[in-house]
Amino acid sequence: MAEQAAAQPAADTKATGAEVAATDPKSAASATNPEATETIKVEGREYKVTKAQLTALAQKGFFSDKKLQSMAVLQNKTNALIEALKTPEGIISILKDPALGANPAEIIRKLINSDLITEDVGEDLAKWVYEHKVRTAKMTPEELEREKKLTDYERLKKAEDDRKAQEATSKKQQQVNEVYQQIRAEVSKQILADKTFPQTEGSIRQVVEKLRVMNRQGVQPTPENITKALALVKKDHMAHQQALLDAITDPEGLISAIGEERALKISKALVARLQAKQAASGKKPEAKVEGEENLKTTERIDRKLGKTPQGYTVMKI
């Protein structure tokens, strides 16, 4: 079969042996001399092989590919089986799989007679035997039929109750989302109105989180309480910033932290406050008073040294 497969490509080609010999001297030499070698490269290394060896290697490679594919499929199935064995539901599905040829009844008998059956499991088995065997054996056909109908009713009722509970949960979640969006809208509105608060998403989240904490204490998220939450978050911001700035002891570092423009605003505000206080007390601004004193001192020195409008006079020795 291998020789036929190897010969098939040659039959499909239209070139004759003479044509191949005329175009490829190496191929012609290989065809006439079975011991002629070809060079093949595998993983960066070159090997000299004869035509027969090359054919054998090709056949082995084809066979290996098929085997590797089969091994990959087997490995995937093995991994799935191992995962299934990790859960009770997976083990049950394995026992029910006819392709595996397992005998669930025999396995259960082996388990019952093994040391894996604890006292709790034994009680469960006893309850099962009583409910499904002993009790039902004492019941009439009419009683069994009524119980079957009751069991079906309970099953359907449970399914209906679960559906209603799921709908109620979804509805409640929708209502919670609507309330949350309303609160966010009100928080955003108040933050925009308060020009002294950062207009960022982080600020909105902090106010909403503060409202959530307040709500756990019984405070309702009304617009008035949102205003209170905003004030509390702002107070937290200020305390945090003041703690950061107080930790800076170097004046230049402090200016760098708050920025040159902010530092200049603070400086102007302090000067204006001092001037307003001095004006209210009837005194001249301190800066001007100090300037006048300096001017008077300079004039006294000039007079002592004999300064004239033309300059200092020559001192007499």
C-alpha positions in Angstrom: 0.0 0.0 0.0 2.8 2.4 0.9 4.6 1.7 -2.4 1.3 2.4 -4.3 0.8 5.6 -2.4 4.4 6.7 -3.0 4.0 5.8 -6.7 0.7 7.7 -7.1 2.2 11.2 -7.3 4.6 10.0 -9.9 1.8 8.7 -12.0 0.0 12.1 -11.8 3.0 14.0 -13.2 3.3 14.3 -17.0 7.2 14.6 -17.1 9.0 11.6 -18.2 12.2 10.2 -16.6 14.3 11.6 -19.5 12.7 15.1 -18.9 13.5 14.9 -15.2 17.0 13.8 -15.9 17.4 16.7 -18.3 16.2 19.3 -15.9 17.5 17.9 -12.5 20.8 16.0 -12.6 20.5 15.2 -8.9 17.1 13.6 -9.3 18.4 11.7 -12.3 21.3 10.3 -10.2 18.9 9.4 -7.4 16.6 7.5 -9.8 19.5 5.5 -11.4 21.4 5.0 -8.1 19.5 3.8 -5.1 22.4 4.6 -2.8 22.3 8.3 -3.8 21.6 10.6 -0.9 19.5 13.7 -0.4 20.1 16.4 2.3 17.2 17.1 4.7 17.2 19.7 7.5 15.5 18.9 10.8 15.6 21.4 13.7 18.5 23.3 12.2 20.6 20.2 11.5 21.3 18.6 8.1 21.1 14.9 7.5 22.1 12.7 4.5 19.5 10.1 3.7 18.8 7.8 0.8 15.6 7.7 -1.2 14.4 4.6 0.7 15.2 6.2 4.0 13.4 9.4 3.0 10.3 7.4 2.0 10.4 5.5 5.3 10.7 8.8 7.2 7.7 10.3 5.3 5.6 7.2 6.2 6.5 7.4 9.8 5.7 11.1 10.0 2.3 10.5 8.4 1.6 7.7 10.9 2.8 9.9 13.9 0.5 12.8 12.9 -2.5 10.4 13.1 -1.4 9.0 16.4 -0.8 12.5 17.9 -4.3 13.6 16.9 -5.8 10.5 18.5 -3.8 11.1 21.6 -5.0 14.7 21.8 -8.6 13.6 21.6 -8.0 10.9 24.3 -6.3 13.4 26.5 -9.3 15.8 26.3 -11.7 13.0 27.1 -9.5 12.0 30.1 -9.4 15.5 31.4 -13.2 15.8 31.1 -13.6 12.5 33.0 -11.3 13.7 35.8 -13.3 16.9 36.2 -16.6 15.0 36.3 -15.3 12.8 39.1 -14.8 15.9 41.3 -18.5 16.4 41.9 -21.4 14.1 42.9 -23.4 15.3 39.8 -20.5 14.5 37.6 -20.1 11.0 39.1 -23.9 10.3 38.5 -23.6 11.4 34.9 -20.6 9.0 34.4 -22.6 6.1 35.9 -25.5 6.9 33.5 -23.3 7.2 30.4 -23.9 3.9 28.4 -20.7 4.5 26.4 -18.7 3.9 29.6 -20.5 0.6 30.3 -20.7 1.2 34.1 -23.1 -0.8 36.3 -24.7 1.7 38.7 -26.5 -0.9 40.7 -23.4 -3.0 41.3 -21.4 0.1 42.3 -24.1 1.2 44.8 -24.1 -2.3 46.3 -20.3 -2.1 46.7 -20.6 1.3 48.3 -23.2 0.1 50.8 -20.9 -2.7 51.9 -17.8 -0.5 52.1 -16.4 1.6 54.9 -17.4 4.8 53.0 -21.0 4.6 54.5 -20.9 6.7 57.6 -23.7 6.9 60.3 -25.3 10.0 58.7 -25.3 8.3 55.3 -26.8 5.2 56.8 -29.6 7.2 58.3 -30.3 8.8 54.9 -30.4 5.3 53.3 -32.8 4.1 56.0 -35.1 7.1 55.3 -35.0 6.4 51.6 -35.9 2.7 52.1 -38.8 3.6 54.4 -40.2 6.4 52.1 -39.9 4.5 48.9 -40.4 0.9 49.9 -41.9 0.3 53.4 -44.4 3.1 53.4 -45.6 2.8 49.9 -45.9 -1.0 50.3 -48.7 -0.4 52.9 -50.6 2.1 50.7 -53.5 1.2 48.4 -53.5 2.0 44.7 -55.8 4.9 45.3 -53.5 6.4 48.0 -50.5 6.0 45.7 -52.3 7.8 42.9 -53.3 10.6 45.2 -49.7 10.9 46.5 -48.4 11.0 42.9 -50.8 13.8 42.0 -49.8 15.7 45.2 -46.2 15.2 44.4 -46.7 16.6 40.9 -48.7 19.5 42.3 -46.0 20.3 44.8 -43.4 20.1 42.1 -45.3 22.5 39.9 -46.1 24.8 42.8 -42.4 24.9 43.7 -41.5 25.8 40.1 -44.2 28.5 40.1 -43.0 29.9 43.5 -39.4 29.9 42.2 -40.5 31.8 39.1 -42.4 34.4 41.2 -39.5 34.8 43.5 -37.2 35.4 40.5 -39.6 37.9 39.1 -39.9 39.7 42.5 -36.1 39.7 42.8 -35.7 41.2 39.3 -38.4 43.8 40.0 -36.8 44.7 43.3 -33.4 45.1 41.6 -35.0 47.3 38.9 -36.5 49.5 41.6 -33.2 49.7 43.4 -31.5 50.7 40.2 -34.1 53.4 39.5 -33.7 54.8 43.0 -29.9 54.8 42.6 -30.1 56.7 39.4 -32.4 59.3 41.0 -30.0 59.7 43.9 -27.0 60.1 41.5 -28.9 62.7 39.5 -29.7 64.7 42.6 -26.1 64.4 43.9 -24.8 65.5 40.5 -27.2 68.5 40.5 -26.1 69.6 44.0 -22.4 69.2 43.2 -22.8 71.3 40.1 -24.6 74.0 42.1 -21.8 73.9 44.8 -18.9 75.6 43.0 -16.5 74.7 45.9 -16.8 70.9 45.4 -14.8 68.9 42.8 -16.9 68.2 39.7 -15.7 64.6 39.3 -17.1 61.1 39.1 -15.2 60.2 42.2 -16.9 62.9 44.2 -20.3 61.6 43.2 -19.4 58.1 44.3 -18.1 59.4 47.6 -21.4 61.3 48.3 -23.5 58.2 47.3 -21.4 56.0 49.6 -21.9 58.5 52.4 -25.6 58.4 51.8 -25.5 54.6 51.9 -23.8 54.7 55.3 -26.4 57.2 56.5 -29.2 55.0 55.2 -28.0 52.1 57.2 -28.5 54.3 60.3 -32.1 55.1 59.3 -31.6 58.3 57.3 -33.6 58.5 54.1 -31.9 59.8 50.9 -34.0 63.0 50.6 -32.6 66.1 48.9 -32.0 67.7 52.3 -30.0 64.7 53.5 -28.1 64.6 50.2 -27.0 68.2 51.1 -25.9 67.0 54.5 -23.9 64.1 52.9 -22.3 66.5 50.5 -21.2 68.7 53.4 -19.8 65.7 55.3 -17.8 64.5 52.3 -16.5 68.1 51.8 -15.5 68.2 55.4 -13.6 64.9 55.0 -11.9 66.3 51.9 -10.7 69.4 53.8 -9.5 67.4 56.7 -7.5 65.1 54.4 -6.0 68.0 52.5 -5.1 69.9 55.7 -3.4 66.8 57.1 -1.3 66.5 53.9 -0.3 70.1 53.9 0.5 70.2 57.7 2.9 67.4 57.1 5.0 69.7 54.8 7.4 71.7 56.9 9.4 73.4 54.1 7.7 76.7 52.9 8.9 76.1 49.3 7.6 72.6 49.4 4.3 73.9 50.7 4.1 76.4 47.8 4.9 73.6 45.4 2.2 71.5 46.8 -0.6 74.1 46.6 0.8 75.8 43.5 2.2 79.3 42.9 -1.1 80.8 41.9 -2.9 79.5 45.0 -0.1 80.7 47.2 -0.3 84.2 45.7 -4.0 84.3 46.3 -3.5 83.3 49.9 -0.8 86.0 50.3 -3.0 88.7 48.8 -5.9 87.7 51.0 -3.7 87.8 54.2 -2.4 91.3 53.3 -5.9 92.5 52.6 -7.1 91.2 55.9 -4.3 92.9 57.8 -4.9 96.2 56.0 -8.6 96.0 56.8 -7.9 95.3 60.4 -5.5 98.3 60.6 -7.9 100.5 58.8 -10.7 99.6 61.3 -8.4 100.4 64.2 -7.5 103.9 62.8 -3.9 103.0 62.2 -2.0 103.3 59.0 -1.1 100.1 57.2 1.9 98.6 58.9 3.9 98.4 55.7 3.6 102.2 55.2 4.5 103.0 58.8 7.6 101.0 58.6 8.5 102.7 55.3 8.1 106.2 56.9 10.3 105.3 59.9 13.0 104.0 57.5 12.8 107.2 55.5 13.2 109.4 58.7 16.2 107.4 59.8 17.9 107.8 56.5 17.3 111.6 56.5 18.8 111.9 60.0 21.9 110.0 58.8 22.2 112.3 55.7 22.0 115.4 57.8 24.6 114.2 60.2 27.0 113.4 57.3 26.4 116.8 55.7 24.5 115.7 52.6 23.3 118.5 50.3 21.2 118.5 47.1 24.5 118.4 45.2 25.8 115.4 47.2 27.9 114.9 50.3 30.3 117.6 51.4 34.0 116.9 51.9 34.6 116.0 55.5 37.0 118.2 57.3 39.9 116.5 58.9 
